[in-house]
Amino acid sequence: MVQAYILIQTEVGKAAAVAAEIAGIPGVTTAEDVTGPYDVIVRAEAHTVDELGQLVVAKIQTVEGITRTLTCPVVHL
């Protein structure tokens, strides 16, 4: 299982709506609106890195109100 944090910047005033919509996407375990340089932080999981990429590009980045994403895969050292 591949897990990642996805840091999301949104249009002004859209963070809560973006987080709520992303929370319903299969593969997303949590989606919370936050303060700071990013507006929403998502934790997601997939079986492979390719599936994770498809989740981010095809499902998450298509949510209206998102301006930028940064995907940070979890590593176990």
Secondary structure by P-SEA (a helix, b strand, c coil): cbbbbbbbbbccccaaaaaaaaaacccccbbbbbcccccbbbbbccccaaaaaaaaaccccccccccbbbbbbbbcc
